[in-house]
Amino acid sequence: MKRLGRVVLVMLLVLAVASPALAAQVGKAGPQGRPFTDVVGTWAEWSIAKMHGLGIVNGVGNGEFDPEGELTRAQIAVMFCRALGMEEDAVGMGPLMSRAFGDEDDVPTWAKAHVRVCFQARLLLGEIRGNMRVFNPNKPITRQEFVVLLVRAADAEAEAAELVDDEGEADVVRAELMEMFKDGKHIGAWALGSIAYAMQEEWIGCLLGRNTFQPNKPVTRAEACCMLEAAGAEMDFNWTNRYVGVITDLDLGDGEITIDPGARTFMIADGCLVRIDREPAELDDLMVGYAVKLYANETGVICIEASTEVEDEDGEDDEDDVEELIGVITNVNVAEMQISFDVDEAPGETDLGAEDYDVDETVTVKDGAQTLDFDEDLEGEHVEIKLVNGVVTRISIED
């Protein structure tokens, strides 16, 4: 718990100068890269832009985000289905043959299948009322409930439970939180481990900065965006529109950025947000040679995360070069352990055709929970591949 205290201290210092949290409405990504007038220049804009670009959240109309808005449990179900790549599971679900919840008639039509998918994935379990389980679809989700959901989505419940595994450890965690927040005693025992874990992982900085945690306060839409963005690395987000590489050309006049591997050129959306080494920056601050992650929607690249620490003194990469690409396998050569792969083109990107990649001998091939052999049957499949230093180490068949 010493680490917990250090993490919180740093967050409190940073958030002491931050503005209040703003918000986001569940919905599909809109037509603009930066359309929301009431979040421009705020601390939450980056996270909102990324979540909006992923198609997880949207505004409430008139170019606004409704900064103090709440999220209902039905909206949360849709949000997490989209974040975790389960949207197609919900869309493709047939008629519900049995009830998971006694109040399913109260669930809005647009959320019924999403609620069922989240229940089947053991993300949203509802609560017991009398002799039946209810979902309470229109009830706002509280801060502590949202944190528990984050930990479940990241498949980290076991790690969180270890922090409060016995009565002594739980007492220590409770005491730590009561020192930090005057309402720490009101945090539910069922949420204690998840909150401690999320604080250690630095997922919930937007809930800190004051001397109260307000565990039963409804989470705001922007707080949800910021926590989702912070936890995204552990949640196996459905990054179908994230592109990783090193800048090889930057033409701001034409609004284009080119990255390797693949010499791939992308259009930059109007109002594109930039961070360099985790600090807010401008497009003019980007340079050839910076490592970047690009986030795009139908207008082009809407967020650019850049790092100046591409190489160390001996010219070698500091870490393994890891890239994830989505596309179609056009050819499989089992004897040579190679594939030809045609990556899905992004908005504004020119299709360069299939490229050949070496495949690691220990490659993992997954179709949902099933592990497959690396063989010719993969030809023609729409997949996500993971490259480590240019070599395919994982192939995941897309639905």
C-alpha positions in Angstrom: 0.0 0.0 0.0 3.0 2.3 0.1 2.9 2.4 -3.7 -0.8 3.3 -3.4 0.0 6.3 -1.3 2.7 7.5 -3.6 0.5 7.2 -6.7 -2.3 9.1 -5.0 0.0 11.9 -3.8 1.3 12.5 -7.4 -2.3 12.4 -8.8 -3.5 14.9 -6.1 -0.7 17.4 -7.0 -1.5 17.1 -10.7 -5.2 17.4 -10.4 -5.1 20.3 -8.0 -4.7 22.5 -11.1 -7.1 20.5 -13.3 -10.6 21.8 -14.3 -13.8 19.9 -13.3 -14.6 16.7 -15.3 -16.7 17.0 -18.4 -18.8 14.4 -20.1 -19.7 12.1 -23.1 -22.9 10.4 -24.4 -22.9 6.9 -25.6 -23.3 6.8 -29.4 -21.6 6.3 -32.8 -18.6 8.4 -33.9 -19.6 11.6 -35.6 -18.4 13.1 -38.8 -15.8 15.5 -37.3 -12.4 14.9 -35.7 -13.0 17.6 -33.0 -16.7 18.5 -33.0 -17.4 19.3 -29.3 -17.4 22.9 -28.4 -17.8 22.5 -24.7 -14.6 20.4 -24.2 -12.1 22.3 -26.3 -9.0 23.0 -24.3 -10.2 21.1 -21.2 -8.2 18.3 -19.4 -10.7 15.7 -20.6 -10.6 16.6 -24.3 -7.9 14.1 -25.2 -9.7 11.1 -23.6 -13.0 12.1 -25.0 -11.6 12.5 -28.5 -10.0 9.0 -28.4 -13.2 7.4 -27.1 -15.2 9.3 -29.7 -12.9 8.2 -32.4 -13.3 4.6 -31.3 -17.0 4.9 -31.7 -17.6 4.3 -28.0 -19.1 7.6 -27.1 -20.6 10.7 -28.7 -22.2 14.0 -27.8 -25.8 15.0 -27.1 -26.3 17.1 -30.2 -25.6 20.7 -31.1 -21.9 20.0 -30.9 -21.9 19.6 -27.2 -21.1 16.9 -24.6 -23.3 17.8 -21.7 -20.4 18.2 -19.2 -22.3 17.3 -16.0 -24.3 14.4 -17.6 -24.6 11.0 -16.1 -24.4 7.5 -17.6 -27.2 4.9 -17.1 -26.5 1.3 -16.7 -28.0 0.6 -20.1 -25.7 3.2 -21.7 -22.7 1.6 -19.9 -23.6 -1.8 -21.3 -23.4 -0.3 -24.9 -20.2 1.5 -24.0 -18.4 -1.6 -22.8 -19.6 -3.8 -25.7 -18.0 -1.3 -28.1 -14.8 -0.8 -26.0 -14.2 -4.6 -25.8 -15.1 -5.4 -29.4 -18.4 -7.2 -28.5 -20.6 -4.9 -30.5 -21.0 -7.5 -33.3 -22.0 -10.1 -30.7 -24.8 -7.8 -29.6 -25.9 -6.8 -33.1 -25.9 -10.4 -34.2 -27.8 -11.8 -31.2 -31.1 -13.3 -32.1 -34.3 -13.2 -30.0 -33.8 -13.6 -26.3 -35.2 -17.0 -25.4 -34.9 -16.6 -21.7 -34.6 -13.7 -19.2 -31.4 -12.8 -17.4 -33.1 -10.1 -15.5 -36.6 -9.8 -14.1 -36.9 -6.2 -15.4 -35.7 -6.8 -19.0 -38.9 -5.1 -20.2 -37.5 -1.9 -18.8 -34.3 -2.1 -20.8 -34.4 0.2 -23.9 -34.6 -1.7 -27.2 -31.3 -0.3 -28.4 -29.5 -1.8 -25.3 -31.3 -5.1 -24.8 -28.7 -7.3 -26.6 -25.8 -5.3 -25.2 -27.1 -5.9 -21.7 -27.3 -9.6 -22.3 -23.8 -9.7 -23.8 -22.4 -7.9 -20.8 -24.2 -10.3 -18.5 -22.9 -13.4 -20.4 -19.4 -11.9 -20.1 -19.9 -11.4 -16.3 -19.3 -7.6 -16.6 -22.7 -6.4 -15.5 -24.4 -8.8 -13.1 -27.3 -6.7 -11.8 -28.5 -7.2 -8.2 -30.8 -9.5 -6.3 -34.2 -8.0 -5.4 -36.4 -10.5 -3.6 -36.4 -13.7 -5.5 -35.2 -12.3 -8.8 -32.2 -10.6 -10.4 -32.8 -7.0 -11.7 -30.6 -4.8 -13.9 -32.0 -1.3 -13.2 -31.3 -0.1 -16.8 -32.1 3.6 -16.2 -30.3 3.9 -12.9 -27.1 6.0 -13.1 -23.9 4.0 -12.4 -21.9 5.2 -9.4 -18.2 5.9 -9.2 -17.4 2.8 -7.2 -19.6 0.6 -9.5 -17.8 1.9 -12.5 -14.3 1.2 -11.0 -15.4 -2.4 -10.2 -16.6 -2.7 -13.8 -13.2 -1.5 -15.1 -11.4 -4.1 -13.1 -13.7 -6.8 -14.4 -13.2 -5.7 -18.0 -9.5 -5.8 -17.6 -9.8 -9.3 -16.2 -8.0 -8.2 -13.0 -10.5 -9.2 -10.3 -8.1 -11.8 -8.9 -5.3 -9.2 -8.5 -7.7 -6.8 -6.9 -9.0 -9.4 -4.5 -5.4 -10.2 -3.4 -5.1 -6.6 -2.0 -7.9 -7.4 0.5 -7.5 -11.1 0.7 -7.8 -11.3 4.4 -9.2 -9.2 7.1 -5.9 -7.6 8.1 -5.1 -6.5 4.5 -8.6 -5.2 4.0 -8.2 -3.1 7.2 -5.0 -1.7 5.9 -6.5 -0.7 2.6 -9.5 0.8 4.4 -7.3 2.8 6.7 -5.2 4.1 3.8 -8.3 5.3 1.9 -9.8 6.9 5.0 -6.6 8.9 5.4 -6.9 10.1 1.8 -10.6 10.7 1.8 -12.8 11.8 4.7 -15.6 9.7 3.2 -13.4 6.6 2.8 -15.5 4.7 5.3 -18.4 4.8 2.9 -16.6 2.9 0.2 -18.3 -0.5 -0.1 -16.4 -3.5 1.1 -17.2 -5.1 -2.2 -15.4 -2.3 -4.1 -12.4 -1.9 -1.8 -10.0 -4.1 -3.7 -11.0 -2.8 -7.1 -10.5 0.8 -6.0 -7.1 0.1 -4.5 -6.1 -1.8 -7.6 -7.3 1.0 -10.0 -5.4 3.6 -8.0 -2.2 1.6 -8.1 -2.6 1.2 -11.9 -3.3 5.0 -12.1 -6.7 4.5 -13.8 -8.8 6.8 -11.7 -6.9 10.1 -11.4 -10.0 12.0 -12.6 -11.8 11.0 -9.4 -9.1 12.4 -7.2 -7.9 15.8 -6.3 -10.2 16.5 -3.4 -10.5 15.1 0.1 -13.6 13.1 -0.8 -14.0 10.1 -3.1 -17.8 10.3 -3.2 -18.2 6.5 -4.0 -22.0 6.7 -4.5 -21.9 9.8 -6.8 -22.9 9.0 -10.4 -19.9 8.9 -12.6 -19.9 11.7 -15.2 -19.5 10.9 -18.9 -16.1 12.5 -19.1 -14.9 10.7 -16.0 -15.9 7.5 -17.7 -14.0 8.4 -20.9 -10.8 9.3 -18.9 -10.9 6.1 -16.9 -11.5 4.0 -20.0 -8.6 5.7 -21.8 -6.3 5.1 -18.8 -7.3 1.4 -18.5 -7.3 0.8 -22.2 -3.9 -0.9 -22.3 -5.2 -3.6 -19.8 -8.6 -4.0 -21.3 -7.6 -5.3 -24.7 -9.5 -2.5 -26.5 -10.9 -3.1 -29.9 -8.2 -1.0 -31.6 -9.5 -1.3 -35.1 -8.5 2.2 -36.0 -5.1 2.6 -34.2 -1.9 2.6 -36.3 1.6 2.3 -34.9 4.9 3.2 -36.5 7.6 5.9 -36.9 7.1 9.1 -38.8 8.9 9.1 -42.1 7.2 12.1 -43.7 5.1 14.9 -42.5 3.3 17.3 -44.9 1.2 19.6 -42.9 0.4 21.7 -45.9 -1.6 18.8 -47.4 -2.5 17.5 -44.0 -0.7 14.1 -44.4 1.5 12.0 -42.2 3.4 8.9 -43.4 4.7 6.2 -41.0 6.7 3.0 -41.3 6.5 0.0 -41.5 4.7 0.0 -44.8 5.2 3.6 -45.8 1.5 4.2 -45.0 0.1 7.7 -45.5 -2.9 9.1 -43.5 -5.0 12.2 -43.8 -4.9 14.4 -40.7 -8.4 15.5 -39.5 -9.2 19.1 -38.8 -8.5 19.8 -35.1 -6.3 16.7 -34.6 -5.0 16.5 -31.0 -1.4 15.8 -30.4 0.6 14.6 -27.3 4.4 14.3 -27.3 5.9 12.3 -24.4 2.5 12.5 -22.8 2.4 16.3 -22.9 -0.1 18.4 -25.0 1.6 19.6 -28.2 0.8 21.0 -31.7 1.2 19.4 -35.1 4.1 21.7 -35.8 6.0 20.1 -32.9 6.0 16.6 -34.6 9.2 15.5 -36.3 10.3 12.8 -38.7 11.7 9.9 -36.6 9.2 10.2 -33.7 7.4 7.0 -32.8 3.7 7.5 -33.0 0.3 5.9 -32.4 -2.4 7.3 -34.7 -6.1 7.1 -33.9 -8.5 7.6 -36.8 -12.1 7.9 -37.7 -13.8 8.4 -41.1 -12.4 12.0 -41.3 -8.8 10.9 -40.8 -6.4 10.9 -37.9 -8.0 12.6 -34.8 -5.3 11.9 -32.1 -1.6 11.4 -32.4 0.5 10.1 -29.4 4.2 10.6 -30.1 7.4 9.7 -28.4 10.8 11.4 -28.9 12.6 8.4 -27.3 12.8 6.3 -30.4 16.4 5.1 -30.2 19.1 4.8 -27.5 22.7 5.8 -27.8 23.7 2.7 -29.8 21.0 3.2 -32.3 18.9 0.3 -31.1 15.2 0.5 -30.1 14.7 0.9 -26.3 12.0 -1.7 -26.5 10.7 -4.3 -28.9 8.9 -2.8 -31.8 5.3 -4.0 -31.4 2.6 -3.3 -33.9 -1.0 -4.6 -34.4 -2.6 -4.6 -37.8 -6.0 -5.6 -39.1 -6.6 -7.0 -42.6 -6.9 -10.1 -44.7 -4.4 -12.9 -45.1 -4.1 -13.4 -48.9 -1.5 -16.3 -48.8 -0.1 -18.8 -46.3 3.3 -20.5 -46.8 3.5 -23.0 -43.9 6.9 -24.5 -45.1 8.6 -21.0 -45.1 6.5 -19.7 -42.1 5.3 -16.7 -44.0 2.1 -14.9 -44.8 1.0 -12.3 -47.3 -1.2 -9.8 -45.5 -3.4 -6.9 -47.0 -4.0 -4.4 -44.2 -7.3 -2.6 -44.0 -6.9 0.9 -45.3 -7.7 3.8 -43.0 -9.7 6.8 -44.0 -7.7 8.8 -46.5 -5.1 6.1 -46.9 -4.0 4.6 -50.2 -4.2 0.8 -50.5 -0.7 -0.5 -51.1 -1.7 -4.1 -51.5 -0.5 -7.2 -49.7 2.9 -7.4 -48.0 4.9 -10.5 -46.9 5.7 -11.1 -43.2 7.7 -13.8 -41.5 5.8 -15.8 -38.9 7.3 -16.9 -35.6 7.6 -20.6 -35.1 5.7 -20.3 -31.8 2.9 -18.1 -33.3 -0.5 -18.3 -31.5 -3.5 -18.5 -33.7 -6.9 -17.7 -32.0 -10.5 -17.9 -33.1 -12.3 -16.5 -30.1 -11.4 -18.8 -27.2 -10.3 -21.6 -29.6 -6.6 -22.1 -30.4 -5.9 -23.2 -34.0 -3.0 -24.5 -36.0 -1.0 -22.2 -38.4 -2.0 -23.7 -41.8 -3.5 -22.9 -45.2 -7.0 -22.6 -43.8 -6.1 -19.1 -42.7 -6.0 -17.9 -46.2 -8.8 -15.4 -46.9 -9.5 -14.8 -43.2 -10.0 -11.3 -41.8 -7.6 -11.2 -38.9 -5.6 -9.0 -36.5 -1.9 -9.8 -36.4 0.6 -8.8 -33.8 4.1 -8.0 -35.0 7.1 -8.0 -32.7 10.1 -6.5 -34.5 8.4 -7.2 -37.8 7.6 -10.9 -37.1 4.1 -12.2 -36.7 3.7 -13.6 -33.2 -0.1 -13.8 -32.9 -3.0 -14.1 -35.3 -6.6 -13.4 -34.1 -9.5 -14.2 -36.4 -11.9 -11.3 -36.5 -15.7 -11.9 -36.4 
